[in-house]
Amino acid sequence: MVNFHRPFGMALPGIVCVIAMIVITSCVSVGPNTIPRDQFDYGDAISNSLKEQLLTNIIRLRYVEAPVFVNVSSVINQYALEGEVALGAGLNTGISGENTANIGGTGRFSDRPTITYTPVSGHQFSISLLTPVSPEAIFALVQAGWAPEVIMRMTLRSMNGVRNAVANPLDRQQAQPEFIKILQNWRRLRQARSLGLRKDEGKGKSRIIVYQALDEFNPEVAQDLAFLRDSLELDPDAREYPLTYGLIPNKPNEIAVLTLSMLELMNELAWRADVPPEHIEEGRTGPTFVEGHEMDPLIRIHYARERPENSYVSIRSRDFWFYIDDRDVASKRTFAIMQILLSLAESGEAARGPVVTIGG
């Protein structure tokens, strides 16, 4: 509260100015100015929380605990800018008295976010985590530029009966050497632009077709194509190979892929995470899976007593910090693919049977 003890005529212009400033301020909208700031702030907060939630569930599975997912379904923010002014005046008619004027003003800004969380359970849990990843989604990611040796190692249990590695202690096994060679072969063919993907909407059913982009090949490309056909027992005279979901193909020219569900996929990564040796010795968890080939590990999840400084994502569990190093590009790529696949799984699409085509 400000008190003026001066002739009333001199205080009147100041009162008018203060009132004008408050009126002008009250007419300014704060909403549009908050959009750029809040959009990025809430986006970063949700992104970080999703990464931490995914890593937390991977570590839970490592210690044979059930995963728990809670999604942010809505964010509603309300802003309020309020102003108040109080005026008072006194007129003294005495000879020696003075006129008085009292001016007071208050302002208040409030930010009231309302965030809704929805736990994933019941039917939604079954759709998101227990349904095998669609072969269409897997090969669409390969077409989009993600490394096939990473995507297919992560998501495939087998291809035409050629087995991938299993990290789960209940059925632990190393990948067949042919499977690793098929992945390396697929990468070379894609880099040579001799293997590609296209989506065919014919006959009302979505299909994926792998085609040979070039009519003439160098000897290395021809050798890789011959190896691919021989390893998967494909018809060497066929130009198209339908891609189906399953353990073994039903027809000579099919490529049958057995894909993992998101729960299986997280479990596979969980048993590759490093844990304190004393936890294994005490029986809190089982031994860490170590792959028996020369390819880089799918993911490296470290542990530490103190909070790591250079972490891409980190969570605290069982008195330790578990994290992915921000300088580990391969692990960050695998983790990002996990997030993409988890988002695709939430659409509720079941595994489909696209078609793969290789021209000859």
C-alpha positions in Angstrom: 0.0 0.0 0.0 1.4 3.4 -1.0 0.3 6.5 0.8 0.5 9.9 -0.8 0.3 13.0 1.4 0.1 15.8 -1.1 -2.5 18.0 -2.6 -5.3 15.9 -4.1 -5.0 17.7 -7.5 -1.4 16.6 -7.8 -2.1 13.0 -6.8 -4.9 12.5 -9.3 -2.7 12.2 -12.5 -0.6 9.5 -10.7 -3.8 7.6 -9.8 -5.0 7.7 -13.4 -1.6 6.3 -14.6 -1.6 3.4 -12.2 -5.1 2.5 -13.1 -4.3 2.6 -16.8 -1.3 0.4 -16.3 -3.3 -2.2 -14.4 -6.0 -2.3 -17.0 -3.6 -2.7 -19.9 -1.7 -5.5 -18.1 -4.9 -7.3 -17.3 -5.8 -7.4 -21.0 -2.6 -9.1 -22.0 -3.1 -12.9 -22.7 -0.4 -15.2 -21.2 -1.6 -18.4 -23.0 0.1 -18.1 -26.4 3.4 -17.1 -24.8 3.5 -20.3 -22.7 3.0 -22.7 -25.7 6.7 -22.9 -26.9 8.1 -23.2 -23.4 5.5 -25.8 -22.1 5.5 -27.9 -25.3 9.2 -28.6 -25.0 9.3 -28.8 -21.2 6.5 -31.3 -21.0 7.8 -33.2 -24.1 11.2 -33.6 -22.5 9.7 -34.6 -19.1 7.5 -37.3 -20.7 10.3 -38.5 -22.9 12.7 -38.9 -20.0 10.0 -40.6 -17.8 9.3 -43.1 -20.6 13.0 -44.0 -20.9 13.3 -44.4 -17.2 10.2 -46.5 -17.0 11.4 -48.8 -19.8 14.8 -49.3 -18.1 13.1 -49.8 -14.8 11.0 -52.6 -16.2 14.0 -54.2 -17.9 15.8 -54.3 -14.5 12.7 -55.7 -12.8 12.6 -58.5 -15.3 16.3 -59.1 -14.6 15.4 -59.7 -11.0 12.3 -61.8 -12.0 9.8 -59.2 -11.1 6.7 -58.3 -13.1 6.9 -55.1 -15.2 4.5 -52.2 -14.5 3.6 -49.6 -17.1 1.9 -46.4 -16.4 1.2 -44.1 -19.4 0.6 -40.4 -19.4 -2.8 -40.2 -21.1 -3.3 -36.4 -20.9 -1.7 -33.1 -19.8 -4.0 -30.1 -19.2 -2.5 -26.9 -18.0 -4.4 -23.8 -16.7 -3.0 -20.4 -16.3 -4.4 -17.4 -14.3 -3.1 -13.9 -14.2 -5.0 -11.8 -11.7 -4.6 -8.2 -10.7 -6.3 -6.0 -8.1 -6.1 -2.3 -7.3 -7.5 -0.4 -4.3 -7.9 3.3 -4.3 -8.7 5.7 -1.5 -8.9 9.4 -1.1 -9.4 11.9 1.7 -10.3 15.5 1.4 -9.4 17.8 4.3 -11.3 21.1 4.3 -9.2 22.6 7.1 -6.9 25.5 6.5 -3.7 23.7 7.5 -4.8 20.2 6.4 -3.7 18.3 3.4 -5.6 16.1 0.9 -4.6 12.4 0.9 -4.7 9.6 -1.6 -4.1 5.9 -1.1 -3.2 3.5 -3.9 -2.7 -0.3 -3.5 -2.2 -3.0 -6.1 -1.6 -6.8 -6.1 -0.9 -9.3 -8.8 -0.9 -13.1 -8.9 0.1 -15.6 -11.6 -0.8 -19.3 -11.1 0.1 -22.4 -13.1 -2.1 -25.5 -12.4 -1.2 -28.6 -14.5 -3.5 -31.6 -14.4 -1.8 -34.8 -15.5 -3.7 -38.1 -16.0 -1.9 -41.4 -15.6 -3.3 -44.7 -16.9 -1.9 -48.1 -15.9 -1.5 -50.6 -18.6 -3.4 -53.7 -17.5 -6.0 -56.3 -18.6 -6.7 -56.4 -22.4 -4.4 -53.5 -23.1 -1.5 -55.3 -21.4 -2.2 -58.4 -23.4 -2.3 -56.4 -26.7 0.8 -54.3 -26.0 3.1 -56.7 -24.3 2.1 -60.3 -25.1 1.3 -60.0 -28.8 4.2 -60.9 -31.1 5.6 -57.9 -33.0 4.2 -57.8 -36.5 6.7 -58.9 -39.3 5.4 -55.9 -41.2 6.6 -53.5 -38.5 10.0 -55.2 -38.3 10.8 -55.0 -42.0 9.3 -51.6 -42.3 12.0 -50.4 -39.8 14.6 -52.2 -41.8 13.4 -50.3 -44.9 13.4 -47.1 -43.0 17.2 -47.4 -42.5 17.6 -49.2 -39.2 20.4 -51.8 -39.2 18.9 -55.3 -40.1 21.5 -57.0 -38.0 20.2 -55.1 -34.9 16.4 -55.2 -35.7 16.3 -58.9 -36.7 18.6 -59.9 -33.8 16.3 -58.1 -31.4 12.9 -59.3 -32.7 13.3 -62.7 -34.3 13.4 -66.0 -32.6 14.0 -67.9 -35.8 13.9 -67.5 -39.6 12.9 -70.6 -41.6 13.9 -72.7 -38.6 17.4 -71.1 -38.3 17.5 -70.2 -34.6 18.5 -66.9 -33.0 20.0 -66.7 -29.5 17.9 -67.0 -26.4 19.1 -65.2 -23.3 16.4 -66.4 -20.9 17.9 -68.9 -18.5 14.9 -71.2 -18.9 15.8 -71.9 -22.5 19.2 -70.3 -22.9 21.1 -71.0 -26.1 23.5 -69.4 -28.5 22.5 -68.3 -32.0 23.2 -70.7 -34.8 26.2 -69.5 -36.9 24.0 -69.5 -40.0 21.6 -67.0 -38.3 24.4 -64.5 -37.7 25.7 -65.0 -41.3 22.2 -64.4 -42.6 22.0 -61.1 -40.8 25.4 -60.0 -42.1 24.4 -61.2 -45.6 21.1 -59.2 -45.4 23.0 -56.0 -44.4 25.4 -56.3 -47.3 22.6 -56.9 -49.8 20.7 -53.9 -48.5 23.8 -51.7 -48.7 24.3 -52.9 -52.3 20.7 -51.9 -53.0 20.1 -55.4 -54.2 17.5 -56.0 -51.5 14.6 -53.7 -50.8 11.1 -53.6 -49.4 7.8 -52.3 -50.7 4.3 -52.4 -49.4 1.6 -54.0 -51.6 -2.0 -53.3 -50.7 -3.4 -55.8 -53.2 -6.2 -58.1 -52.5 -7.2 -56.1 -49.4 -4.3 -57.4 -47.3 -1.1 -55.5 -46.5 2.0 -57.3 -47.7 5.7 -56.6 -47.6 7.8 -57.5 -50.7 11.5 -57.8 -50.8 12.8 -57.2 -54.3 16.0 -57.1 -56.1 16.7 -53.6 -57.1 19.4 -54.2 -59.7 19.2 -56.5 -62.8 22.9 -57.1 -62.9 25.1 -58.1 -60.0 28.7 -58.2 -59.1 30.1 -61.6 -58.0 29.8 -60.7 -54.3 26.2 -59.8 -54.6 25.4 -63.0 -56.5 27.2 -65.0 -53.9 25.3 -63.3 -51.1 22.0 -64.0 -52.8 22.9 -67.7 -53.3 23.9 -68.0 -49.7 20.6 -66.4 -48.6 18.5 -68.8 -50.7 20.5 -71.8 -49.6 20.5 -71.0 -45.9 16.7 -70.4 -45.8 16.1 -73.3 -48.2 14.3 -71.1 -50.7 13.5 -72.0 -54.3 16.4 -70.6 -56.3 14.2 -70.1 -59.4 11.5 -68.1 -57.5 11.5 -64.3 -57.6 9.1 -63.6 -54.8 9.1 -65.0 -51.3 6.1 -64.4 -49.1 6.9 -63.4 -45.6 4.8 -65.3 -43.0 4.6 -65.6 -39.3 5.6 -69.0 -37.9 8.3 -71.4 -37.0 8.6 -73.1 -40.4 7.3 -72.3 -43.9 4.3 -74.0 -45.3 5.5 -73.6 -48.9 8.9 -73.9 -50.6 9.1 -70.2 -51.5 8.1 -68.7 -48.1 10.2 -67.0 -45.4 8.7 -67.8 -42.0 9.8 -65.6 -39.1 9.0 -66.3 -35.5 8.8 -62.9 -33.8 9.0 -62.0 -30.1 6.5 -60.1 -28.1 7.5 -56.9 -26.3 7.6 -58.8 -23.0 9.9 -61.4 -24.5 12.0 -58.7 -26.1 12.5 -56.8 -22.8 13.3 -60.1 -21.1 16.0 -60.9 -23.6 17.6 -57.5 -23.0 17.2 -57.9 -19.2 19.4 -61.0 -19.1 22.1 -59.1 -21.0 22.3 -56.4 -18.3 25.3 -56.3 -16.0 24.4 -56.8 -12.3 26.5 -56.8 -9.1 28.2 -60.3 -8.7 26.9 -60.5 -5.2 23.4 -60.5 -6.4 24.1 -63.5 -8.5 25.9 -65.3 -5.7 23.1 -64.6 -3.3 20.5 -66.0 -5.7 18.7 -62.7 -6.3 19.1 -63.2 -10.1 20.7 -65.6 -12.5 24.0 -65.4 -14.5 24.3 -62.7 -17.3 24.0 -64.0 -20.8 27.1 -63.5 -23.0 26.7 -63.9 -26.7 29.2 -66.3 -28.4 29.9 -64.4 -31.6 32.0 -61.5 -32.7 29.1 -59.0 -33.3 28.7 -56.2 -30.8 26.3 -56.8 -27.9 22.8 -55.7 -28.5 22.9 -53.5 -25.4 25.2 -52.7 -22.5 23.5 -51.8 -19.2 26.0 -51.0 -16.5 25.6 -50.6 -12.7 27.4 -48.3 -10.2 27.2 -47.3 -6.6 27.2 -43.6 -7.3 25.0 -41.8 -9.8 26.7 -41.9 -13.3 27.6 -38.6 -14.8 27.5 -39.5 -18.5 24.2 -41.5 -18.7 21.7 -41.6 -21.5 19.2 -43.0 -19.1 19.7 -44.1 -15.5 17.5 -45.4 -12.7 18.1 -46.4 -9.1 17.2 -49.9 -7.9 18.4 -52.2 -5.1 20.9 -49.6 -3.8 22.6 -49.4 -7.2 22.4 -47.2 -10.3 21.7 -49.0 -13.6 22.4 -47.0 -16.7 23.2 -46.8 -20.4 26.3 -44.7 -21.2 25.5 -41.7 -23.4 28.7 -42.4 -25.4 27.5 -45.9 -26.3 25.8 -45.3 -29.6 25.0 -49.0 -30.2 23.1 -49.4 -26.9 21.3 -46.1 -27.4 20.2 -47.3 -30.8 18.8 -50.6 -29.4 17.0 -48.7 -26.6 15.5 -46.3 -29.2 14.3 -49.3 -31.3 12.7 -50.7 -28.2 10.8 -47.5 -27.6 9.6 -47.4 -31.2 8.4 -51.0 -31.1 6.6 -50.4 -27.8 4.8 -47.5 -29.4 3.8 -49.7 -32.4 2.6 -52.4 -30.1 0.2 -50.1 -28.4 -1.8 -49.9 -31.6 -3.0 -53.4 -31.0 -2.2 -54.9 -34.4 -1.6 -58.6 -34.3 1.1 -60.3 -36.3 0.4 -60.3 -40.0 1.6 -62.3 -43.0 3.3 -60.0 -45.5 5.1 -61.1 -48.6 8.8 -61.0 -49.3 10.1 -60.9 -52.9 13.7 -61.4 -54.2 14.2 -60.9 -57.9 16.7 -63.0 -59.7 
